[in-house]
Amino acid sequence: MQTQTIIKAKDYLPEKPELVEGTTDELVSETDGLVIRLFGSAPDYSKKEFEELWQSVFNSDEQEMIRYCLDKGIDVIGDDGCAVSGWRDIAVMLKAIDAGIVSLAQ
């Protein structure tokens, strides 16, 4: 494992749908809410780079991608033993960080 600090994704799942900042009626999905809480943004799949990363994650072995997330410090397994909703988006964001497409604010 590459990190000693592990973030449990299940702890960042929103309890209820959230509103998009600056609007009164546009809801953020549970998946987007989770990714935004973890990274401060969500993957923009309208951009080719993110779409390619999504395809890479989607086409990879699921257990391998779950291990990748854990190696990067995010445990994507919920209390039920299954991956949380949006775990692939988490993997995409981690791969985007690795590729230098996005950076984490310090």
N, C-alpha and C positions, 0 to 999 in steps of 0.2 A: 504494500500500500504506500502511496506517495505522500500522504498527509496523516497527521496524528489527530487533527480535529475533524470530526464527522458531523455534518449537518443532517438531520433527519427531515426529509422533504415533507413527511406527513405532518410535522409540526407547523408547516407554513401553508397548509391548505386553508383557504378562507372558509369560515363557518357559514357564510351566506354570500350570495353574489354581491360584488362591489360595483359602485358607479365609476365610470371613467372620469378621471379628474377634469373638471371644467364643464361637465354636462349634468343634466338632471335625469336623463332617462336611458342612457346607454350603459348597459351592464357589461362587466368584465366576466368572462367565463371562469369557472373554477380553475381550469388549466392555466389560462393566462394569468389569473390572480396568483397562482402558485409560483409561476416562473417570474413574474414581476416582483413578488416578495423576495425571491431568492437573488435575483440578478439586477433588479431595478429597471428591467425592460424585458420584452418578449421577442422571439425571433420574428423578423419581418420576411415572411415567405414570398412576398412579392419581389424580393431581391434574389437574383440568381444564386448568389453565394449560399444563402440560407436554404433555398430549395435543394441545392446539391448536397448540403450537409444532411438535410432531412432524408433524402434518398439513401445516402450512405448509412445513416442510423437505421432507417426502416429495413434496408436490405441486409443488415448485419445480424448476427446471432443475438437473440434477445438477452440471453444470460451473459454474453460477452459485453453487451452494452450496459447492462445493470452493474457488472463488475467494474467497467470503465468509470461509471458515475461514482461508485464507491471509492475507487482508487483516487478520484479527483476530490473526494471529501463529501460527497452527497449520497446518503443512503436513500434510495428511491423505493424501498420496500415498506409497505404499510403494516398496520397491526394484523391484518388478515393474511399476511405472508405473500401478498401479490404486489406488483408494482403499482405505485400511485398513478392516478390519472395525470397525464402530462409528463410522464417520465421521459418520453422520447424528446419532448421539447427541452427538458433539462439537459439531456445528452447533446442535443444540437447546440445549446448555448455553451456548454463546456467545450465542444469541438470548435465553436466559433472563437472562443477565447484562445484555445490552443493555436488556431490558425491566424490569430491577430485580426480577425474581422471585427471583434468587439473587445473592449477592455473594461475591466472592473475599476470603478472609481475608488480611489484610496481614501 
